[in-house]
Amino acid sequence: MASEVRFAVVRRQLERAGYRLARIAGSHHLFEKPGRTLLSIPVHRGKVKPFHVRQVERIIEAEGPSQGKC
């Protein structure tokens, strides 16, 4: 993935994996999931950098298949 991704897409991925937006602190959107550490995603101008998108994908993949995934 070479370019930035819209935050709405990343948020949807996280929510399908069972995370929920806990709070926003400045440009950082903090997601939580029971039994997991808090996940901070920096968002600038509605976009997420590729590094953070890959990080989210790795975390979701490591947790295994989610129940809400389409």
Beta strands, then each sheet from edge to edge (+ up, - down):
strand 1: 5-6
strand 2: 20-25
strand 3: 28-32
strand 4: 39-42
strand 5: 47-48
sheet 1: 1+ 5-
sheet 2: 2+ 3- 4+
end
